[in-house]
Amino acid sequence: MIFSKEKTILAYTVEKCTKCEKLNKRDFVMGDVLFTNSSKCSFCSEVTIIEKIFGQVLE
Ligand SMILES: [Zn+2]
């Protein structure tokens, strides 16, 4: 991922529960890696995996 130095980019992480398939979007945290285990699902307490990491440019 390439970050521009001139614009502010907010990075987000989308976690997906492996059991109930709920998606949860949260702020990206350093160390987040795609398809690795993340936090626990807030619905069923199953472990979620990181489904997507994306950046949003603030203009
Ligand atoms: Zn779940």
N, CA, C, O and the ligand as a Tripos MOL2 file, in Angstrom:
@<TRIPOS>MOLECULE
protein
  237   235    60     0     0
PROTEIN
NO_CHARGES

@<TRIPOS>ATOM
      1 N           0.8460   -1.1940    0.0000 N.3       1 MET1
      2 CA          0.0000    0.0000    0.0000 C.3       1 MET1
      3 C           0.8830    1.2470    0.0000 C.2       1 MET1
      4 O           1.8290    1.3520    0.7800 O.2       1 MET1
      5 N           0.5650    2.1700   -0.8700 N.am      2 ILE2
      6 CA          1.3780    3.3840   -0.9510 C.3       2 ILE2
      7 C           0.5890    4.5780   -0.3960 C.2       2 ILE2
      8 O          -0.5340    4.8400   -0.8280 O.2       2 ILE2
      9 N           1.1610    5.2700    0.5240 N.am      3 PHE3
     10 CA          0.4940    6.4190    1.1100 C.3       3 PHE3
     11 C           1.0890    7.7050    0.5570 C.2       3 PHE3
     12 O           2.3050    7.8950    0.5420 O.2       3 PHE3
     13 N           0.2140    8.5700    0.1090 N.am      4 SER4
     14 CA          0.6590    9.8710   -0.3670 C.3       4 SER4
     15 C           1.0790   10.7280    0.8190 C.2       4 SER4
     16 O           0.5280   10.5940    1.9120 O.2       4 SER4
     17 N           2.0360   11.5950    0.6090 N.am      5 LYS5
     18 CA          2.4770   12.4460    1.7100 C.3       5 LYS5
     19 C           1.6820   13.7530    1.7490 C.2       5 LYS5
     20 O           1.7640   14.5130    2.7140 O.2       5 LYS5
     21 N           0.9300   13.9950    0.7110 N.am      6 GLU6
     22 CA          0.2250   15.2760    0.6530 C.3       6 GLU6
     23 C          -1.2240   15.2010    1.1260 C.2       6 GLU6
     24 O          -1.7920   16.1960    1.5760 O.2       6 GLU6
     25 N          -1.8060   14.0250    1.0210 N.am      7 LYS7
     26 CA         -3.1950   13.8840    1.4440 C.3       7 LYS7
     27 C          -3.2750   12.9950    2.6690 C.2       7 LYS7
     28 O          -2.4440   12.1150    2.8920 O.2       7 LYS7
     29 N          -4.2870   13.2530    3.4370 N.am      8 THR8
     30 CA         -4.5080   12.3990    4.6030 C.3       8 THR8
     31 C          -5.3020   11.1780    4.1600 C.2       8 THR8
     32 O          -6.3650   11.2970    3.5510 O.2       8 THR8
     33 N          -4.7810   10.0320    4.4700 N.am      9 ILE9
     34 CA         -5.4920    8.8020    4.1240 C.3       9 ILE9
     35 C          -5.8780    8.0650    5.4030 C.2       9 ILE9
     36 O          -5.0450    7.7640    6.2580 O.2       9 ILE9
     37 N          -7.1530    7.7940    5.4940 N.am     10 LEU10
     38 CA         -7.6250    6.9960    6.6210 C.3      10 LEU10
     39 C          -7.6810    5.5510    6.1720 C.2      10 LEU10
     40 O          -8.2960    5.2330    5.1540 O.2      10 LEU10
     41 N          -7.0490    4.6890    6.9170 N.am     11 ALA11
     42 CA         -7.0660    3.2800    6.5530 C.3      11 ALA11
     43 C          -8.0580    2.5330    7.4300 C.2      11 ALA11
     44 O          -8.1500    2.7570    8.6370 O.2      11 ALA11
     45 N          -8.7890    1.6470    6.7890 N.am     12 TYR12
     46 CA         -9.7740    0.8480    7.5020 C.3      12 TYR12
     47 C          -9.4980   -0.6330    7.3330 C.2      12 TYR12
     48 O          -8.9190   -1.0680    6.3380 O.2      12 TYR12
     49 N          -9.9130   -1.3760    8.2990 N.am     13 THR13
     50 CA         -9.8010   -2.8240    8.2440 C.3      13 THR13
     51 C         -11.2110   -3.4010    8.3370 C.2      13 THR13
     52 O         -12.0040   -2.9890    9.1830 O.2      13 THR13
     53 N         -11.5120   -4.3460    7.4720 N.am     14 VAL14
     54 CA        -12.8100   -5.0220    7.5440 C.3      14 VAL14
     55 C         -12.5770   -6.4540    8.0140 C.2      14 VAL14
     56 O         -11.8590   -7.2320    7.3870 O.2      14 VAL14
     57 N         -13.2030   -6.7660    9.1240 N.am     15 GLU15
     58 CA        -13.0960   -8.1150    9.6700 C.3      15 GLU15
     59 C         -14.3480   -8.9040    9.3070 C.2      15 GLU15
     60 O         -15.4520   -8.3620    9.2670 O.2      15 GLU15
     61 N         -14.1560  -10.1780    9.0450 N.am     16 LYS16
     62 CA        -15.3030  -11.0200    8.7300 C.3      16 LYS16
     63 C         -15.3070  -12.2340    9.6520 C.2      16 LYS16
     64 O         -14.2950  -12.9140    9.8230 O.2      16 LYS16
     65 N         -16.4520  -12.4800   10.2280 N.am     17 CYS17
     66 CA        -16.5910  -13.6320   11.1170 C.3      17 CYS17
     67 C         -16.6520  -14.9020   10.2780 C.2      17 CYS17
     68 O         -17.3650  -14.9600    9.2760 O.2      17 CYS17
     69 N         -15.9100  -15.9040   10.6870 N.am     18 THR18
     70 CA        -15.8820  -17.1480    9.9220 C.3      18 THR18
     71 C         -17.1340  -17.9830   10.1600 C.2      18 THR18
     72 O         -17.4180  -18.9090    9.4000 O.2      18 THR18
     73 N         -17.8800  -17.6630   11.2050 N.am     19 LYS19
     74 CA        -19.0440  -18.4650   11.5540 C.3      19 LYS19
     75 C         -20.3410  -17.8300   11.0500 C.2      19 LYS19
     76 O         -21.0740  -18.4480   10.2790 O.2      19 LYS19
     77 N         -20.6280  -16.5970   11.4830 N.am     20 CYS20
     78 CA        -21.8920  -15.9750   11.0940 C.3      20 CYS20
     79 C         -21.7200  -15.0090    9.9190 C.2      20 CYS20
     80 O         -22.6930  -14.4380    9.4260 O.2      20 CYS20
     81 N         -20.4730  -14.8350    9.4780 N.am     21 GLU21
     82 CA        -20.1660  -14.0140    8.2970 C.3      21 GLU21
     83 C         -20.5480  -12.5480    8.4170 C.2      21 GLU21
     84 O         -20.7400  -11.8650    7.4110 O.2      21 GLU21
     85 N         -20.6590  -12.0680    9.6500 N.am     22 LYS22
     86 CA        -20.8950  -10.6420    9.8510 C.3      22 LYS22
     87 C         -19.6150   -9.8900    9.5330 C.2      22 LYS22
     88 O         -18.5140  -10.3650    9.8110 O.2      22 LYS22
     89 N         -19.7730   -8.7140    8.9480 N.am     23 LEU23
     90 CA        -18.6220   -7.8770    8.6430 C.3      23 LEU23
     91 C         -18.5420   -6.7410    9.6600 C.2      23 LEU23
     92 O         -19.5620   -6.1960   10.0810 O.2      23 LEU23
     93 N         -17.3470   -6.4020   10.0370 N.am     24 ASN24
     94 CA        -17.1510   -5.3080   10.9720 C.3      24 ASN24
     95 C         -16.0430   -4.4080   10.4580 C.2      24 ASN24
     96 O         -14.9160   -4.8570   10.2500 O.2      24 ASN24
     97 N         -16.3600   -3.1480   10.2540 N.am     25 LYS25
     98 CA        -15.3610   -2.1950    9.7690 C.3      25 LYS25
     99 C         -14.8040   -1.4140   10.9500 C.2      25 LYS25
    100 O         -15.5560   -0.8990   11.7780 O.2      25 LYS25
    101 N         -13.5020   -1.3320   11.0180 N.am     26 ARG26
    102 CA        -12.8760   -0.5720   12.1060 C.3      26 ARG26
    103 C         -11.6420    0.1240   11.5730 C.2      26 ARG26
    104 O         -11.2100   -0.1280   10.4480 O.2      26 ARG26
    105 N         -11.0760    1.0020   12.3890 N.am     27 ASP27
    106 CA         -9.8530    1.6900   11.9830 C.3      27 ASP27
    107 C          -8.7140    0.6940   11.8180 C.2      27 ASP27
    108 O          -8.5950   -0.2650   12.5820 O.2      27 ASP27
    109 N          -7.8830    0.9310   10.8180 N.am     28 PHE28
    110 CA         -6.7090    0.0910   10.6080 C.3      28 PHE28
    111 C          -5.7280    0.2920   11.7540 C.2      28 PHE28
    112 O          -5.5090    1.4170   12.2030 O.2      28 PHE28
    113 N          -5.1500   -0.7830   12.2150 N.am     29 VAL29
    114 CA         -4.1400   -0.7200   13.2610 C.3      29 VAL29
    115 C          -2.8620   -1.3240   12.7000 C.2      29 VAL29
    116 O          -2.9000   -2.3530   12.0250 O.2      29 VAL29
    117 N          -1.7340   -0.6880   12.9780 N.am     30 MET30
    118 CA         -0.4610   -1.2260   12.5150 C.3      30 MET30
    119 C          -0.3440   -2.6890   12.9410 C.2      30 MET30
    120 O          -0.6150   -3.0350   14.0910 O.2      30 MET30
    121 N           0.0600   -3.5340   12.0080 N.am     31 GLY31
    122 CA          0.1790   -4.9520   12.3380 C.3      31 GLY31
    123 C          -0.9620   -5.7770   11.7650 C.2      31 GLY31
    124 O          -0.8980   -7.0060   11.7440 O.2      31 GLY31
    125 N          -2.0090   -5.0960   11.3000 N.am     32 ASP32
    126 CA         -3.0990   -5.8260   10.6570 C.3      32 ASP32
    127 C          -2.6070   -6.4130    9.3460 C.2      32 ASP32
    128 O          -2.0250   -5.7050    8.5250 O.2      32 ASP32
    129 N          -2.8360   -7.6890    9.1490 N.am     33 VAL33
    130 CA         -2.4230   -8.3660    7.9230 C.3      33 VAL33
    131 C          -3.6250   -9.1140    7.3550 C.2      33 VAL33
    132 O          -4.3670   -9.7700    8.0850 O.2      33 VAL33
    133 N          -3.8030   -9.0050    6.0430 N.am     34 LEU34
    134 CA         -4.9270   -9.6590    5.3760 C.3      34 LEU34
    135 C          -5.0030  -11.1530    5.6840 C.2      34 LEU34
    136 O          -3.9840  -11.8430    5.7270 O.2      34 LEU34
    137 N          -6.2000  -11.6320    5.8940 N.am     35 PHE35
    138 CA         -6.4930  -13.0520    6.0830 C.3      35 PHE35
    139 C          -5.8580  -13.6830    7.3270 C.2      35 PHE35
    140 O          -5.6840  -14.8990    7.4110 O.2      35 PHE35
    141 N          -5.5230  -12.8280    8.2770 N.am     36 THR36
    142 CA         -5.0510  -13.3690    9.5510 C.3      36 THR36
    143 C          -6.1650  -13.1910   10.5890 C.2      36 THR36
    144 O          -7.1090  -12.4320   10.3680 O.2      36 THR36
    145 N          -6.0520  -13.8750   11.6880 N.am     37 ASN37
    146 CA         -7.0540  -13.7630   12.7410 C.3      37 ASN37
    147 C          -7.0650  -12.3660   13.3290 C.2      37 ASN37
    148 O          -6.0190  -11.7460   13.5230 O.2      37 ASN37
    149 N          -8.2590  -11.8850   13.6080 N.am     38 SER38
    150 CA         -8.3790  -10.5740   14.2200 C.3      38 SER38
    151 C          -9.1260  -10.7160   15.5460 C.2      38 SER38
    152 O          -8.9840  -11.7140   16.2530 O.2      38 SER38
    153 N          -9.9250   -9.6950   15.8670 N.am     39 SER39
    154 CA        -10.6270   -9.7290   17.1450 C.3      39 SER39
    155 C         -11.8030  -10.7150   17.1240 C.2      39 SER39
    156 O         -12.0630  -11.3630   16.1100 O.2      39 SER39
    157 N         -12.4900  -10.8140   18.2290 N.am     40 LYS40
    158 CA        -13.6390  -11.7200   18.3030 C.3      40 LYS40
    159 C         -14.8890  -11.0560   17.7530 C.2      40 LYS40
    160 O         -15.0870   -9.8480   17.8880 O.2      40 LYS40
    161 N         -15.7270  -11.8730   17.1300 N.am     41 CYS41
    162 CA        -16.9890  -11.3990   16.5860 C.3      41 CYS41
    163 C         -17.8640  -10.8830   17.7230 C.2      41 CYS41
    164 O         -17.9830  -11.5180   18.7720 O.2      41 CYS41
    165 N         -18.4810   -9.7080   17.4940 N.am     42 SER42
    166 CA        -19.3150   -9.1370   18.5620 C.3      42 SER42
    167 C         -20.6870   -9.7970   18.6290 C.2      42 SER42
    168 O         -21.4550   -9.5410   19.5570 O.2      42 SER42
    169 N         -20.9990  -10.6450   17.6500 N.am     43 PHE43
    170 CA        -22.3010  -11.3150   17.6500 C.3      43 PHE43
    171 C         -22.2330  -12.7260   18.2260 C.2      43 PHE43
    172 O         -23.0920  -13.1210   19.0140 O.2      43 PHE43
    173 N         -21.2050  -13.4900   17.8290 N.am     44 CYS44
    174 CA        -21.1690  -14.8880   18.2590 C.3      44 CYS44
    175 C         -19.8600  -15.2770   18.9420 C.2      44 CYS44
    176 O         -19.6760  -16.4360   19.3150 O.2      44 CYS44
    177 N         -18.9430  -14.3090   19.1080 N.am     45 SER45
    178 CA        -17.6720  -14.5400   19.7980 C.3      45 SER45
    179 C         -16.7070  -15.4740   19.0820 C.2      45 SER45
    180 O         -15.6940  -15.8810   19.6500 O.2      45 SER45
    181 N         -17.0230  -15.8120   17.8380 N.am     46 GLU46
    182 CA        -16.0910  -16.5900   17.0350 C.3      46 GLU46
    183 C         -14.9650  -15.6360   16.5980 C.2      46 GLU46
    184 O         -15.1590  -14.4220   16.5490 O.2      46 GLU46
    185 N         -13.7870  -16.2010   16.2830 N.am     47 VAL47
    186 CA        -12.6840  -15.3580   15.8420 C.3      47 VAL47
    187 C         -12.9440  -14.8580   14.4220 C.2      47 VAL47
    188 O         -13.3730  -15.6270   13.5610 O.2      47 VAL47
    189 N         -12.6910  -13.5980   14.1830 N.am     48 THR48
    190 CA        -12.8560  -13.0400   12.8400 C.3      48 THR48
    191 C         -11.5280  -13.0520   12.1030 C.2      48 THR48
    192 O         -10.4640  -13.0910   12.7210 O.2      48 THR48
    193 N         -11.5970  -13.0170   10.7780 N.am     49 ILE49
    194 CA        -10.3810  -12.8510   10.0000 C.3      49 ILE49
    195 C         -10.4490  -11.5180    9.2630 C.2      49 ILE49
    196 O         -11.5340  -10.9950    9.0070 O.2      49 ILE49
    197 N          -9.2930  -10.9780    8.9290 N.am     50 ILE50
    198 CA         -9.2530   -9.7040    8.2250 C.3      50 ILE50
    199 C          -9.5380   -9.9380    6.7470 C.2      50 ILE50
    200 O          -8.7540  -10.5630    6.0320 O.2      50 ILE50
    201 N         -10.6660   -9.4250    6.3150 N.am     51 GLU51
    202 CA        -11.1760   -9.6690    4.9740 C.3      51 GLU51
    203 C         -10.6310   -8.6410    3.9800 C.2      51 GLU51
    204 O         -10.3620   -8.9570    2.8210 O.2      51 GLU51
    205 N         -10.4750   -7.4220    4.4520 N.am     52 LYS52
    206 CA        -10.1270   -6.3410    3.5350 C.3      52 LYS52
    207 C          -9.4710   -5.2070    4.2990 C.2      52 LYS52
    208 O          -9.8460   -4.9010    5.4310 O.2      52 LYS52
    209 N          -8.4800   -4.5860    3.6600 N.am     53 ILE53
    210 CA         -7.8830   -3.3780    4.2180 C.3      53 ILE53
    211 C          -7.9190   -2.3410    3.1130 C.2      53 ILE53
    212 O          -7.4490   -2.5970    2.0040 O.2      53 ILE53
    213 N          -8.4660   -1.1880    3.4010 N.am     54 PHE54
    214 CA         -8.5350   -0.1820    2.3590 C.3      54 PHE54
    215 C          -8.3350    1.2090    2.9220 C.2      54 PHE54
    216 O          -8.5250    1.4410    4.1150 O.2      54 PHE54
    217 N          -7.9500    2.1350    2.0540 N.am     55 GLY55
    218 CA         -7.7200    3.5000    2.4750 C.3      55 GLY55
    219 C          -8.7390    4.4370    1.8620 C.2      55 GLY55
    220 O          -9.2170    4.2220    0.7480 O.2      55 GLY55
    221 N          -9.0630    5.4810    2.6110 N.am     56 GLN56
    222 CA         -9.9950    6.4760    2.1380 C.3      56 GLN56
    223 C          -9.3090    7.8280    2.1970 C.2      56 GLN56
    224 O          -8.8140    8.2330    3.2490 O.2      56 GLN56
    225 N          -9.2780    8.5260    1.0710 N.am     57 VAL57
    226 CA         -8.5540    9.7930    1.0250 C.3      57 VAL57
    227 C          -9.4240   10.9430    1.5230 C.2      57 VAL57
    228 O         -10.5660   11.1080    1.0950 O.2      57 VAL57
    229 N          -8.8700   11.7200    2.4190 N.am     58 LEU58
    230 CA         -9.5560   12.9290    2.8820 C.3      58 LEU58
    231 C          -9.0510   14.1030    2.0590 C.2      58 LEU58
    232 O          -7.8560   14.3980    2.0760 O.2      58 LEU58
    233 N          -9.9280   14.7670    1.3490 N.am     59 GLU59
    234 CA         -9.4780   15.8680    0.5000 C.3      59 GLU59
    235 C          -9.7810   17.2220    1.1170 C.2      59 GLU59
    236 O          -9.4650   18.2550    0.5260 O.2      59 GLU59
    237 ZN        -19.9530  -14.1830   14.2910 Zn       60 ZN60
@<TRIPOS>BOND
     1     1     2 1
     2     2     3 1
     3     3     4 2
     4     3     5 am
     5     5     6 1
     6     6     7 1
     7     7     8 2
     8     7     9 am
     9     9    10 1
    10    10    11 1
    11    11    12 2
    12    11    13 am
    13    13    14 1
    14    14    15 1
    15    15    16 2
    16    15    17 am
    17    17    18 1
    18    18    19 1
    19    19    20 2
    20    19    21 am
    21    21    22 1
    22    22    23 1
    23    23    24 2
    24    23    25 am
    25    25    26 1
    26    26    27 1
    27    27    28 2
    28    27    29 am
    29    29    30 1
    30    30    31 1
    31    31    32 2
    32    31    33 am
    33    33    34 1
    34    34    35 1
    35    35    36 2
    36    35    37 am
    37    37    38 1
    38    38    39 1
    39    39    40 2
    40    39    41 am
    41    41    42 1
    42    42    43 1
    43    43    44 2
    44    43    45 am
    45    45    46 1
    46    46    47 1
    47    47    48 2
    48    47    49 am
    49    49    50 1
    50    50    51 1
    51    51    52 2
    52    51    53 am
    53    53    54 1
    54    54    55 1
    55    55    56 2
    56    55    57 am
    57    57    58 1
    58    58    59 1
    59    59    60 2
    60    59    61 am
    61    61    62 1
    62    62    63 1
    63    63    64 2
    64    63    65 am
    65    65    66 1
    66    66    67 1
    67    67    68 2
    68    67    69 am
    69    69    70 1
    70    70    71 1
    71    71    72 2
    72    71    73 am
    73    73    74 1
    74    74    75 1
    75    75    76 2
    76    75    77 am
    77    77    78 1
    78    78    79 1
    79    79    80 2
    80    79    81 am
    81    81    82 1
    82    82    83 1
    83    83    84 2
    84    83    85 am
    85    85    86 1
    86    86    87 1
    87    87    88 2
    88    87    89 am
    89    89    90 1
    90    90    91 1
    91    91    92 2
    92    91    93 am
    93    93    94 1
    94    94    95 1
    95    95    96 2
    96    95    97 am
    97    97    98 1
    98    98    99 1
    99    99   100 2
   100    99   101 am
   101   101   102 1
   102   102   103 1
   103   103   104 2
   104   103   105 am
   105   105   106 1
   106   106   107 1
   107   107   108 2
   108   107   109 am
   109   109   110 1
   110   110   111 1
   111   111   112 2
   112   111   113 am
   113   113   114 1
   114   114   115 1
   115   115   116 2
   116   115   117 am
   117   117   118 1
   118   118   119 1
   119   119   120 2
   120   119   121 am
   121   121   122 1
   122   122   123 1
   123   123   124 2
   124   123   125 am
   125   125   126 1
   126   126   127 1
   127   127   128 2
   128   127   129 am
   129   129   130 1
   130   130   131 1
   131   131   132 2
   132   131   133 am
   133   133   134 1
   134   134   135 1
   135   135   136 2
   136   135   137 am
   137   137   138 1
   138   138   139 1
   139   139   140 2
   140   139   141 am
   141   141   142 1
   142   142   143 1
   143   143   144 2
   144   143   145 am
   145   145   146 1
   146   146   147 1
   147   147   148 2
   148   147   149 am
   149   149   150 1
   150   150   151 1
   151   151   152 2
   152   151   153 am
   153   153   154 1
   154   154   155 1
   155   155   156 2
   156   155   157 am
   157   157   158 1
   158   158   159 1
   159   159   160 2
   160   159   161 am
   161   161   162 1
   162   162   163 1
   163   163   164 2
   164   163   165 am
   165   165   166 1
   166   166   167 1
   167   167   168 2
   168   167   169 am
   169   169   170 1
   170   170   171 1
   171   171   172 2
   172   171   173 am
   173   173   174 1
   174   174   175 1
   175   175   176 2
   176   175   177 am
   177   177   178 1
   178   178   179 1
   179   179   180 2
   180   179   181 am
   181   181   182 1
   182   182   183 1
   183   183   184 2
   184   183   185 am
   185   185   186 1
   186   186   187 1
   187   187   188 2
   188   187   189 am
   189   189   190 1
   190   190   191 1
   191   191   192 2
   192   191   193 am
   193   193   194 1
   194   194   195 1
   195   195   196 2
   196   195   197 am
   197   197   198 1
   198   198   199 1
   199   199   200 2
   200   199   201 am
   201   201   202 1
   202   202   203 1
   203   203   204 2
   204   203   205 am
   205   205   206 1
   206   206   207 1
   207   207   208 2
   208   207   209 am
   209   209   210 1
   210   210   211 1
   211   211   212 2
   212   211   213 am
   213   213   214 1
   214   214   215 1
   215   215   216 2
   216   215   217 am
   217   217   218 1
   218   218   219 1
   219   219   220 2
   220   219   221 am
   221   221   222 1
   222   222   223 1
   223   223   224 2
   224   223   225 am
   225   225   226 1
   226   226   227 1
   227   227   228 2
   228   227   229 am
   229   229   230 1
   230   230   231 1
   231   231   232 2
   232   231   233 am
   233   233   234 1
   234   234   235 1
   235   235   236 2
@<TRIPOS>SUBSTRUCTURE
     1 MET1         2 RESIDUE 1 A MET
     2 ILE2         6 RESIDUE 1 A ILE
     3 PHE3        10 RESIDUE 1 A PHE
     4 SER4        14 RESIDUE 1 A SER
     5 LYS5        18 RESIDUE 1 A LYS
     6 GLU6        22 RESIDUE 1 A GLU
     7 LYS7        26 RESIDUE 1 A LYS
     8 THR8        30 RESIDUE 1 A THR
     9 ILE9        34 RESIDUE 1 A ILE
    10 LEU10       38 RESIDUE 1 A LEU
    11 ALA11       42 RESIDUE 1 A ALA
    12 TYR12       46 RESIDUE 1 A TYR
    13 THR13       50 RESIDUE 1 A THR
    14 VAL14       54 RESIDUE 1 A VAL
    15 GLU15       58 RESIDUE 1 A GLU
    16 LYS16       62 RESIDUE 1 A LYS
    17 CYS17       66 RESIDUE 1 A CYS
    18 THR18       70 RESIDUE 1 A THR
    19 LYS19       74 RESIDUE 1 A LYS
    20 CYS20       78 RESIDUE 1 A CYS
    21 GLU21       82 RESIDUE 1 A GLU
    22 LYS22       86 RESIDUE 1 A LYS
    23 LEU23       90 RESIDUE 1 A LEU
    24 ASN24       94 RESIDUE 1 A ASN
    25 LYS25       98 RESIDUE 1 A LYS
    26 ARG26      102 RESIDUE 1 A ARG
    27 ASP27      106 RESIDUE 1 A ASP
    28 PHE28      110 RESIDUE 1 A PHE
    29 VAL29      114 RESIDUE 1 A VAL
    30 MET30      118 RESIDUE 1 A MET
    31 GLY31      122 RESIDUE 1 A GLY
    32 ASP32      126 RESIDUE 1 A ASP
    33 VAL33      130 RESIDUE 1 A VAL
    34 LEU34      134 RESIDUE 1 A LEU
    35 PHE35      138 RESIDUE 1 A PHE
    36 THR36      142 RESIDUE 1 A THR
    37 ASN37      146 RESIDUE 1 A ASN
    38 SER38      150 RESIDUE 1 A SER
    39 SER39      154 RESIDUE 1 A SER
    40 LYS40      158 RESIDUE 1 A LYS
    41 CYS41      162 RESIDUE 1 A CYS
    42 SER42      166 RESIDUE 1 A SER
    43 PHE43      170 RESIDUE 1 A PHE
    44 CYS44      174 RESIDUE 1 A CYS
    45 SER45      178 RESIDUE 1 A SER
    46 GLU46      182 RESIDUE 1 A GLU
    47 VAL47      186 RESIDUE 1 A VAL
    48 THR48      190 RESIDUE 1 A THR
    49 ILE49      194 RESIDUE 1 A ILE
    50 ILE50      198 RESIDUE 1 A ILE
    51 GLU51      202 RESIDUE 1 A GLU
    52 LYS52      206 RESIDUE 1 A LYS
    53 ILE53      210 RESIDUE 1 A ILE
    54 PHE54      214 RESIDUE 1 A PHE
    55 GLY55      218 RESIDUE 1 A GLY
    56 GLN56      222 RESIDUE 1 A GLN
    57 VAL57      226 RESIDUE 1 A VAL
    58 LEU58      230 RESIDUE 1 A LEU
    59 GLU59      234 RESIDUE 1 A GLU
    60 ZN60       237 GROUP 0 **** ****
